[in-house]
Amino acid sequence: MMRWMAMVGMICFLTFGQALSTYAETSWTKEEAIETTKNAFQAQVSLTEQERTKTDIRSILTNYFTEDFIQDYMNEVVMQGEENYIVYATDIPTMTIPFYEYEAPFTFKQEEKRYHLYQFFPKTTEGPVSYDDHYEMITFENEQGKWKVDKISIMDEKPVIEKETKTSDVQVPTLSFLPPYWTIKHILLAF
């Protein structure tokens, strides 16, 4: 009988632990997304400063970008230098973190297993670069427990996020047969 109760207790503990793990994986804030975006931008800018090996370049990007993104980036943006490799410019829009105005409002939404961070860029004709009204969006995916940049998009119209999920709507399964005030200590003491 004791063995059976211990097994039930272990199953409950593992189920509850998995629920918390799933919740933690899906919980991510706008502030964290903006911070990741800033760091990813700095990582890309650093690649224009000096030549590096391909391994070094991958190492710098791995903290902020998915493997799929890095593969495309290496093929399209990284160039052979005099001795190693370098990024000569950050002007390929779908491969470079946008020049966001971090003091301006962002929109941050979750869609299934992705997050999207985007900002509106009003038309400008001043300076060396001109463009029409548009939106620039970063799509994040969770790769090995860490949210990373997976895609950069530029759109004329406001992005439509299908099957939008609000972070507050994420449900954490509970052990409904236990009183709500029980903690792990109570569960273990019961067995």
Solvent accessible surface area in square Angstrom, and as a share of the most:
residue,aa,sasa,rsa
1,M,172,0.77
2,M,137,0.61
3,R,203,0.74
4,W,151,0.53
5,M,55,0.25
6,A,59,0.46
7,M,110,0.49
8,V,46,0.26
9,G,6,0.05
10,M,109,0.49
11,I,99,0.50
12,C,12,0.07
13,F,89,0.37
14,L,108,0.54
15,T,70,0.41
16,F,59,0.25
17,G,33,0.32
18,Q,115,0.51
19,A,8,0.06
20,L,84,0.42
21,S,63,0.41
22,T,68,0.40
23,Y,85,0.32
24,A,66,0.51
25,E,95,0.43
26,T,33,0.19
27,S,36,0.23
28,W,25,0.09
29,T,66,0.38
30,K,74,0.31
31,E,120,0.54
32,E,81,0.36
33,A,0,0.00
34,I,31,0.16
35,E,92,0.41
36,T,20,0.12
37,T,0,0.00
38,K,77,0.33
39,N,54,0.28
40,A,0,0.00
41,F,34,0.14
42,Q,109,0.48
43,A,9,0.07
44,Q,1,0.00
45,V,45,0.26
46,S,26,0.17
47,L,1,0.01
48,T,46,0.27
49,E,120,0.54
50,Q,101,0.45
51,E,54,0.24
52,R,45,0.16
53,T,57,0.33
54,K,93,0.39
55,T,102,0.59
56,D,69,0.36
57,I,1,0.00
58,R,71,0.26
59,S,70,0.45
60,I,43,0.22
61,L,0,0.00
62,T,59,0.35
63,N,74,0.38
64,Y,50,0.19
65,F,0,0.00
66,T,5,0.03
67,E,86,0.38
68,D,106,0.55
69,F,6,0.02
70,I,1,0.01
71,Q,80,0.35
72,D,66,0.34
73,Y,2,0.01
74,M,17,0.08
75,N,105,0.54
76,E,91,0.41
77,V,8,0.04
78,V,13,0.08
79,M,91,0.41
80,Q,104,0.46
81,G,13,0.13
82,E,166,0.75
83,E,150,0.67
84,N,50,0.26
85,Y,58,0.22
86,I,20,0.10
87,V,0,0.00
88,Y,144,0.55
89,A,45,0.35
90,T,32,0.19
91,D,106,0.55
92,I,60,0.31
93,P,74,0.46
94,T,70,0.41
95,M,17,0.07
96,T,7,0.04
97,I,1,0.00
98,P,7,0.05
99,F,136,0.57
100,Y,15,0.06
101,E,101,0.45
102,Y,65,0.25
103,E,160,0.72
104,A,34,0.27
105,P,118,0.74
106,F,15,0.06
107,T,44,0.25
108,F,41,0.17
109,K,54,0.23
110,Q,8,0.04
111,E,34,0.15
112,E,102,0.46
113,K,170,0.72
114,R,106,0.39
115,Y,1,0.00
116,H,10,0.04
117,L,0,0.00
118,Y,3,0.01
119,Q,7,0.03
120,F,91,0.38
121,F,23,0.10
122,P,85,0.53
123,K,125,0.53
124,T,37,0.21
125,T,102,0.59
126,E,146,0.65
127,G,62,0.60
128,P,144,0.90
129,V,96,0.55
130,S,72,0.46
131,Y,80,0.31
132,D,97,0.50
133,D,71,0.37
134,H,15,0.07
135,Y,36,0.14
136,E,23,0.10
137,M,19,0.08
138,I,0,0.00
139,T,6,0.04
140,F,0,0.00
141,E,46,0.21
142,N,41,0.21
143,E,46,0.20
144,Q,180,0.80
145,G,64,0.62
146,K,90,0.38
147,W,22,0.08
148,K,14,0.06
149,V,0,0.00
150,D,32,0.16
151,K,118,0.50
152,I,5,0.03
153,S,16,0.10
154,I,73,0.37
155,M,48,0.21
156,D,116,0.60
157,E,134,0.60
158,K,117,0.50
159,P,12,0.07
160,V,131,0.75
161,I,21,0.11
162,E,120,0.54
163,K,154,0.65
164,E,80,0.36
165,T,45,0.26
166,K,127,0.54
167,T,51,0.30
168,S,100,0.65
169,D,77,0.40
170,V,34,0.19
171,Q,150,0.67
172,V,47,0.27
173,P,84,0.53
174,T,100,0.58
175,L,28,0.14
176,S,104,0.67
177,F,137,0.57
178,L,36,0.18
179,P,48,0.30
180,P,138,0.87
181,Y,151,0.57
182,W,78,0.27
183,T,73,0.42
184,I,55,0.28
185,K,140,0.59
186,H,74,0.33
187,I,11,0.06
188,L,112,0.55
189,L,131,0.65
190,A,49,0.38
191,F,77,0.32
